[in-house]
Amino acid sequence: MTKLVASAFIANGSLLVYLDNQLIMQNSDAVTVDLEPGHEYIIHWFVKGDVGQTFSITISAPKEAQFQLTRAIPKAKKDLGTFRFSC
C-alpha cells in the first residue's frame, strides 16, 4: 500500500485539508494516510484568517504527489485550492 505523507501549518486562522472530500488535516497538523495504487486522488483546502497571514501545505510522499505551497491569505480573508494526482 502507498502512503501519503503530508503536513500543514498556519499560525493564526483556520486551515482544512481534504483528501477526496474527507478531512485529513486541520490547522497545523501532520498525517500519514494509506492510498490504493492505481487510483486518482484530489487534495483540496480551505483557509480563513487575517489578510497577509501565511499558510503552508506540504505533501512529501508518494513521489507522484509531491507538492509544496506557501501562500499569504488575500484581501477576501479566505482562500481555497485543489491538487490532483495519481499513484
Order of alpha helices (4+ residues) and beta strands (2+ residues): beta-beta-beta-beta-beta-beta-beta-beta
